[in-house]
C-alpha cells in the first residue's frame, strides 16, 4: 500500500496538517504561558506592595517568604480556611490567573478539534476522489457490457486506481478490436463460402449434364468417350480447386510456418517452370531464363515454388501463341528480385488494383479462371517479408516484380 503514490500523498498531507496544528497550538500555549507568568508576577507585586506599605520593617521577611518555603503548610491552610480563602474564587487577586488557565484549556480543545477536523476532511476528500474513480470504472464497465460507445477513462495520474483505469481501458479497447476483427472474419468467411460454393457449382452442374447425356443408350462410343473426357476434366478442376482452397485456408489460419532455406536461384527457377514447359511448347511460346550465377534465394522452397508457378501459369495463359515469357533475376545488396514478363494481352487499368484479391476475375480473363492463383502467390510472398508488384498495359503485356529483401527487419 505504501508503494501507492496516492496513499503517500495522503499520509504526507495528514502529517503536514498535524504538525501545522501542533505548531499553532504551541505558539498559542507559549503566549498564554507568558501571560500566566506575568499575571503571577503582577499579583505578587501587588501583594508585596500592600504588605510593605503597612509594615515596612517586614520587607526582608516578605521577600524571604516569597523565595523560600518556610513555615508550615497545614498552619497556612488553616488560616486560609478560617477566612474562607481555601479556593481560587475566594482569593480575589488570583481570579485573573484562573481565567488564564481556562483560556489555555479552550485553546487546547480548539487546537485538538482543528487537528481532528482537518485530518478527517483531508481523509474524506481522499476517499471521495478514489470512489469517484471507482465509480467511473463501474460506469465504464456497464457501458461495455451494454454495448454502448466507449469513452476514454484513462488517467494520467500516478496510483493503483489510476493504473487500474488505464489497464481496464487497454483491455476493453483490445476486446473491441478483437470483436471487430471477429465480425470481419465472419463476414469474410461468409463471402468465401459463398464464392467457394459458386466455384464448385459450375463444374458440378457440367458433370450433372454430362452424366445425363451418358445415360442415353443411343450415344455413340466416340461421343461417350468425349463426354467421359470432359467429365474427367471437371473432376480435375474440382480437385485442383479444393486443393488450392485447402492451401489458402492453411495460410490464412496461420497453421503453415514458412521455413526459409538458402537455395540456388537458377536451380530453383528451373524447378518452377518444369511443370509448364510442355504447355508452353505446345503453344509455341518462347521461355527465356535470365539468371546470373551464384545468386542465392533465402525462401521456403516448396511454398515459394507454388507462388511463382501460379504467376508463370498466369503469364502463359494470357500470352498468345508465338509470344515470349521472360524470367529475369536481379541481385543487389538490398534484395533479390525476380521479374516475370510477358507480351500478352495485358491487364485492364480498372482490374489492376484487384488482381491479388481472392476470386477476382478480370473482364479479359477466360471463363475457366477461378481467381485464386495470384491471391495465393501474394500471401506466400508476403508471409516471407517479400513484396510483389505488377505493371501492365492493355495489349502490351505484364510484368510481375517480386522482391525478397535481405536481412529485412
C-alpha positions as CSV (number, residue, x, y, z in Angstrom):
1,X,0.0,0.0,0.0
2,X,2.9,2.4,0.8
3,X,4.1,2.0,-2.8
4,X,0.9,3.8,-3.9
5,X,1.7,7.4,-4.6
6,X,-1.9,8.5,-3.7
7,X,-1.5,6.9,-0.2
8,X,1.9,8.5,0.2
9,X,0.3,11.9,-0.6
10,X,-2.5,11.3,1.9
11,X,0.0,10.4,4.7
12,X,2.1,13.4,3.8
13,X,-0.9,15.8,3.9
14,X,-2.1,14.2,7.2
15,X,1.3,14.7,8.8
16,X,1.6,18.2,7.5
17,X,-1.8,19.2,8.9
18,X,-1.0,17.6,12.2
19,X,2.4,19.4,12.5
20,X,0.9,22.7,11.4
21,X,-1.9,22.5,14.0
22,X,0.6,21.5,16.7
23,X,2.8,24.4,15.7
24,X,-0.1,26.8,16.0
25,X,-1.1,25.3,19.3
26,X,2.4,25.5,20.7
27,X,2.6,29.2,19.8
28,X,-0.7,29.9,21.4
29,X,0.4,27.9,24.5
30,X,3.6,30.0,24.7
31,X,1.7,33.2,24.6
32,X,-0.7,32.1,27.3
33,X,2.2,30.8,29.4
34,X,4.0,34.2,29.2
35,X,0.7,36.0,30.2
36,X,0.2,33.5,33.0
37,X,3.7,34.1,34.4
38,X,3.2,37.9,34.0
39,X,-0.1,37.7,36.0
40,X,1.6,35.8,38.8
41,X,4.4,38.4,39.0
42,X,1.9,41.3,38.9
43,X,-0.2,39.7,41.7
44,X,2.9,39.1,43.8
45,X,3.9,42.7,43.2
46,X,0.6,44.0,44.4
47,X,0.7,41.7,47.5
48,X,4.3,42.8,48.4
49,X,3.5,46.5,47.9
50,X,0.4,46.2,50.1
51,X,2.3,44.4,52.9
52,X,5.4,46.6,52.8
53,X,3.4,49.8,52.8
54,X,1.8,48.8,56.0
55,X,4.8,47.1,57.6
56,X,8.0,48.5,56.1
57,X,10.0,46.6,58.7
58,X,8.7,43.3,57.2
59,X,10.2,43.8,53.7
60,X,13.0,41.3,54.1
61,X,10.8,38.8,55.7
62,X,8.2,39.1,53.0
63,X,10.8,38.7,50.2
64,X,12.2,35.7,52.1
65,X,8.7,34.2,52.3
66,X,8.3,34.6,48.5
67,X,11.6,32.9,47.7
68,X,11.8,30.1,50.2
69,X,9.4,27.6,51.6
70,X,9.4,28.4,55.3
71,X,6.7,27.8,57.8
72,X,4.0,25.0,57.9
73,X,1.7,24.2,55.0
74,X,-1.0,23.0,57.4
75,X,-0.9,26.1,59.5
76,X,-1.2,28.3,56.5
77,X,-4.1,26.3,55.1
78,X,-5.9,26.5,58.5
79,X,-5.5,30.3,58.4
80,X,-6.9,30.5,54.9
81,X,-9.8,28.2,55.7
82,X,-10.5,30.4,58.7
83,X,-11.2,33.4,56.4
84,X,-12.7,31.4,53.6
85,X,-9.7,31.7,51.3
86,X,-9.1,28.0,50.6
87,X,-10.1,28.1,46.9
88,X,-9.2,30.3,43.9
89,X,-12.6,32.1,43.9
90,X,-12.0,33.2,47.5
91,X,-8.7,34.8,46.7
92,X,-9.6,37.8,44.6
93,X,-6.2,38.6,43.3
94,X,-5.8,35.1,41.8
95,X,-9.0,35.2,39.8
96,X,-7.3,36.5,36.7
97,X,-4.8,33.6,36.9
98,X,-7.7,31.2,36.8
99,X,-9.1,32.8,33.7
100,X,-5.7,32.3,32.0
101,X,-5.9,28.6,32.9
102,X,-9.4,28.4,31.3
103,X,-8.0,30.2,28.2
104,X,-5.3,27.6,27.9
105,X,-7.9,24.8,28.2
106,X,-10.0,26.4,25.5
107,X,-7.1,26.8,23.1
108,X,-6.1,23.2,23.8
109,X,-9.6,22.0,22.9
110,X,-9.7,24.2,19.8
111,X,-6.3,23.0,18.5
112,X,-7.3,19.4,19.1
113,X,-10.7,19.9,17.3
114,X,-9.0,21.7,14.4
115,X,-6.5,18.8,14.0
116,X,-9.2,16.2,14.1
117,X,-11.4,18.1,11.6
118,X,-8.5,18.9,9.2
119,X,-7.4,15.3,9.2
120,X,-10.9,14.0,8.8
121,X,-11.7,16.4,5.9
122,X,-8.5,15.5,4.1
123,X,-9.2,11.8,4.5
124,X,-12.8,12.2,3.4
125,X,-11.7,14.1,0.3
126,X,-9.1,11.4,-0.5
127,X,-11.7,8.6,-0.1
128,X,-14.2,10.6,-2.2
129,X,-11.7,11.0,-5.0
130,X,-10.9,7.3,-5.0
131,X,-14.6,6.4,-5.0
132,X,-15.2,8.7,-8.0
133,X,-12.5,6.8,-9.9
134,X,-14.1,3.5,-8.9
135,X,-17.5,4.9,-10.0
136,X,-16.0,5.9,-13.4
137,X,-14.7,2.3,-13.8
138,X,-18.0,0.8,-12.9
139,X,-19.9,3.1,-15.3
140,X,-17.4,2.3,-18.0
141,X,-17.8,-1.4,-17.5
142,X,-21.6,-1.1,-17.6
143,X,-21.3,0.7,-20.9
144,X,-19.0,-2.1,-22.2
145,X,-21.5,-4.8,-21.1
146,X,-24.4,-3.0,-22.6
147,X,-22.6,-2.5,-25.9
148,X,-22.6,1.3,-25.7
149,X,-20.0,3.6,-27.3
150,X,-16.8,3.5,-25.2
151,X,-15.3,6.7,-23.8
152,X,-11.8,7.4,-22.7
153,X,-11.3,6.8,-19.0
154,X,-7.5,6.9,-19.0
155,X,-6.0,8.7,-16.0
156,X,-2.6,10.2,-16.3
157,X,-2.1,10.5,-12.5
158,X,0.0,8.0,-10.5
159,X,-1.6,5.5,-8.2
160,X,-3.1,2.0,-8.2
161,X,-6.6,3.0,-9.2
162,X,-5.3,5.2,-12.0
163,X,-3.2,2.3,-13.2
164,X,-6.3,0.1,-13.0
165,X,-8.4,2.6,-15.0
166,X,-5.7,2.6,-17.7
167,X,-5.5,-1.2,-17.8
168,X,-9.3,-1.6,-18.0
169,X,-9.3,0.9,-20.9
170,X,-6.5,-1.1,-22.7
171,X,-8.2,-4.4,-22.2
172,X,-11.6,-3.2,-23.4
173,X,-10.0,-1.5,-26.4
174,X,-8.3,-4.7,-27.3
175,X,-11.5,-6.7,-26.8
176,X,-13.4,-4.2,-29.0
177,X,-10.7,-4.5,-31.7
178,X,-10.9,-8.3,-31.5
179,X,-14.7,-8.2,-31.7
180,X,-14.5,-6.1,-34.8
181,X,-11.9,-8.4,-36.3
182,X,-14.1,-11.4,-35.5
183,X,-17.0,-9.7,-37.2
184,X,-14.8,-9.0,-40.2
185,X,-13.7,-12.6,-40.2
186,X,-17.3,-13.8,-40.0
187,X,-18.3,-11.6,-43.0
188,X,-15.1,-12.7,-44.8
189,X,-15.9,-16.4,-44.1
190,X,-19.5,-16.0,-45.3
191,X,-18.2,-14.3,-48.5
192,X,-15.6,-17.0,-49.0
193,X,-18.0,-19.9,-48.5
194,X,-20.4,-18.2,-51.0
195,X,-17.6,-17.9,-53.6
196,X,-16.4,-21.5,-53.0
197,X,-20.0,-22.7,-53.4
198,X,-20.3,-20.8,-56.6
199,X,-16.9,-22.1,-57.9
200,X,-17.9,-25.7,-57.1
201,X,-21.4,-25.3,-58.5
202,X,-20.1,-24.6,-62.1
203,X,-18.2,-27.9,-62.6
204,X,-20.7,-29.9,-60.7
205,X,-23.5,-28.6,-63.0
206,X,-21.4,-29.6,-66.0
207,X,-20.9,-33.0,-64.6
208,X,-24.7,-33.5,-64.0
209,X,-25.3,-32.5,-67.6
210,X,-22.6,-34.9,-68.9
211,X,-23.9,-37.7,-66.7
212,X,-27.4,-37.3,-68.1
213,X,-26.0,-37.5,-71.6
214,X,-24.0,-40.6,-70.7
215,X,-27.2,-42.3,-69.7
216,X,-28.5,-42.1,-73.2
217,X,-28.2,-45.6,-74.7
218,X,-28.1,-44.3,-78.2
219,X,-24.9,-42.4,-77.5
220,X,-22.1,-43.5,-79.8
221,X,-18.8,-44.9,-78.4
222,X,-16.8,-41.9,-79.7
223,X,-19.3,-39.4,-78.2
224,X,-19.3,-41.3,-74.9
225,X,-15.5,-41.2,-74.8
226,X,-15.6,-37.5,-75.4
227,X,-18.1,-37.0,-72.6
228,X,-16.0,-39.1,-70.2
229,X,-13.0,-36.9,-71.1
230,X,-15.0,-33.7,-70.3
231,X,-16.2,-35.3,-67.1
232,X,-12.6,-36.1,-66.0
233,X,-11.6,-32.6,-66.8
234,X,-14.3,-31.2,-64.5
235,X,-13.2,-33.6,-61.8
236,X,-9.6,-32.5,-62.1
237,X,-10.8,-28.9,-61.9
238,X,-12.7,-29.6,-58.7
239,X,-9.7,-31.5,-57.2
240,X,-7.4,-28.5,-58.1
241,X,-9.9,-26.1,-56.6
242,X,-10.3,-28.0,-53.4
243,X,-6.5,-28.5,-53.0
244,X,-5.9,-24.8,-53.6
245,X,-8.6,-23.7,-51.2
246,X,-7.1,-26.0,-48.5
247,X,-3.7,-24.5,-49.0
248,X,-5.1,-21.0,-48.8
249,X,-7.1,-21.8,-45.6
250,X,-3.9,-23.1,-44.0
251,X,-2.1,-19.9,-45.0
252,X,-5.0,-17.7,-43.6
253,X,-5.2,-19.6,-40.3
254,X,-1.5,-19.4,-39.6
255,X,-1.1,-23.1,-39.4
256,X,1.6,-23.0,-42.0
257,X,5.1,-21.9,-40.8
258,X,7.2,-21.0,-43.7
259,X,10.8,-22.2,-43.1
260,X,13.4,-20.3,-45.0
261,X,16.3,-22.1,-46.7
262,X,19.2,-20.9,-48.9
263,X,18.6,-22.2,-52.4
264,X,20.3,-21.6,-55.7
265,X,18.2,-19.2,-57.8
266,X,19.0,-21.0,-61.1
267,X,18.1,-24.5,-59.9
268,X,15.0,-23.2,-58.1
269,X,13.5,-21.3,-61.1
270,X,14.2,-24.3,-63.4
271,X,12.1,-26.4,-61.0
272,X,9.4,-23.7,-61.1
273,X,9.0,-23.8,-64.9
274,X,9.5,-27.5,-65.3
275,X,5.7,-28.4,-64.9
276,X,4.7,-25.8,-67.5
277,X,7.4,-26.3,-70.2
278,X,5.3,-28.7,-72.3
279,X,2.2,-26.4,-72.3
280,X,4.5,-23.5,-73.3
281,X,6.0,-25.5,-76.2
282,X,2.5,-26.7,-77.3
283,X,1.5,-23.0,-77.5
284,X,4.7,-22.2,-79.5
285,X,5.8,-19.7,-76.8
286,X,9.4,-18.8,-76.0
287,X,10.6,-19.1,-72.4
288,X,13.7,-17.1,-71.5
289,X,15.5,-17.6,-68.2
290,X,18.0,-14.8,-67.5
291,X,19.7,-15.8,-64.2
292,X,23.1,-14.7,-63.0
293,X,25.4,-17.4,-61.5
294,X,25.7,-17.9,-57.8
295,X,22.6,-16.0,-56.8
296,X,21.1,-17.3,-53.6
297,X,17.4,-17.0,-52.5
298,X,16.5,-17.3,-48.8
299,X,13.0,-18.7,-49.1
300,X,10.7,-21.5,-48.2
301,X,11.3,-23.5,-51.5
302,X,8.0,-25.6,-51.5
303,X,5.6,-22.7,-50.9
304,X,7.5,-20.2,-53.0
305,X,7.6,-22.7,-55.9
306,X,3.8,-22.8,-55.6
307,X,3.6,-19.0,-55.7
308,X,5.9,-18.5,-58.7
309,X,4.3,-21.3,-60.6
310,X,0.9,-19.6,-60.3
311,X,2.4,-16.4,-61.7
312,X,4.1,-18.2,-64.6
313,X,0.9,-20.0,-65.4
314,X,-0.9,-16.7,-65.4
315,X,1.7,-15.4,-67.9
316,X,1.3,-18.5,-70.1
317,X,-2.5,-18.3,-70.2
318,X,-2.5,-14.6,-71.2
319,X,0.3,-14.8,-73.7
320,X,-0.8,-15.7,-77.3
321,X,0.8,-18.3,-79.5
322,X,4.3,-17.4,-80.5
323,X,4.6,-15.0,-77.6
324,X,7.5,-14.7,-75.1
325,X,7.8,-15.2,-71.4
326,X,10.9,-13.7,-69.9
327,X,12.1,-14.6,-66.3
328,X,14.9,-12.4,-65.0
329,X,16.7,-12.4,-61.7
330,X,18.2,-9.2,-60.2
331,X,20.7,-9.3,-57.3
332,X,21.7,-6.3,-55.4
333,X,22.7,-5.5,-51.7
334,X,19.1,-4.8,-50.7
335,X,17.2,-7.6,-52.3
336,X,17.0,-10.5,-54.8
337,X,14.4,-9.7,-57.4
338,X,12.5,-11.9,-59.9
339,X,10.8,-10.3,-62.8
340,X,8.3,-12.3,-64.9
341,X,7.5,-10.6,-68.1
342,X,5.1,-11.5,-71.0
343,X,4.0,-9.8,-74.2
344,X,0.4,-11.0,-73.8
345,X,-2.9,-9.2,-73.7
346,X,-2.1,-7.2,-70.5
347,X,-4.5,-6.2,-67.8
348,X,-7.2,-3.6,-68.0
349,X,-6.5,-0.5,-65.9
350,X,-9.6,-1.0,-63.8
351,X,-8.6,-4.6,-63.0
352,X,-5.0,-3.8,-61.8
353,X,-5.9,-2.8,-58.2
354,X,-7.9,-6.0,-57.7
355,X,-5.8,-8.8,-59.3
356,X,-4.5,-10.1,-56.0
357,X,-8.0,-10.3,-54.5
358,X,-9.4,-13.8,-53.9
359,X,-11.8,-15.0,-56.6
360,X,-11.4,-11.8,-58.6
361,X,-11.8,-12.3,-62.3
362,X,-11.0,-9.6,-64.7
363,X,-13.2,-8.9,-67.7
364,X,-10.5,-10.2,-70.0
365,X,-9.9,-13.5,-68.1
366,X,-11.1,-16.7,-69.7
367,X,-14.3,-18.3,-68.3
368,X,-12.4,-21.2,-66.7
369,X,-10.3,-18.9,-64.5
370,X,-11.2,-19.1,-60.8
371,X,-9.2,-16.2,-59.4
372,X,-7.2,-17.7,-56.5
373,X,-3.7,-18.3,-58.0
374,X,-2.5,-14.7,-57.8
375,X,-4.0,-14.3,-54.4
376,X,-2.2,-17.4,-53.1
377,X,1.1,-16.1,-54.6
378,X,0.6,-12.8,-52.9
379,X,0.0,-14.4,-49.5
380,X,3.0,-16.7,-49.7
381,X,5.4,-14.0,-50.8
382,X,4.1,-11.5,-48.2
383,X,4.5,-14.1,-45.3
384,X,8.2,-14.3,-46.2
385,X,8.6,-10.5,-45.9
386,X,8.7,-10.3,-49.6
387,X,7.0,-7.9,-52.0
388,X,5.1,-8.4,-55.2
389,X,4.2,-5.6,-57.7
390,X,2.6,-5.6,-61.1
391,X,2.8,-3.3,-64.1
392,X,0.7,-3.8,-67.1
393,X,-0.8,-2.0,-70.1
394,X,-3.6,-3.5,-72.1
395,X,-2.3,-5.0,-75.3
396,X,1.4,-4.6,-74.3
397,X,2.0,-7.3,-71.7
398,X,2.5,-7.6,-68.0
399,X,5.5,-7.5,-65.6
400,X,5.3,-9.1,-62.1
401,X,8.2,-7.9,-59.9
402,X,8.9,-10.0,-56.9
403,X,11.5,-8.9,-54.2
404,X,12.9,-11.0,-51.4
405,X,14.7,-8.5,-49.1
406,X,18.0,-9.3,-47.4
407,X,18.2,-9.0,-43.6
408,X,14.8,-7.2,-43.6
409,X,13.6,-6.5,-40.0
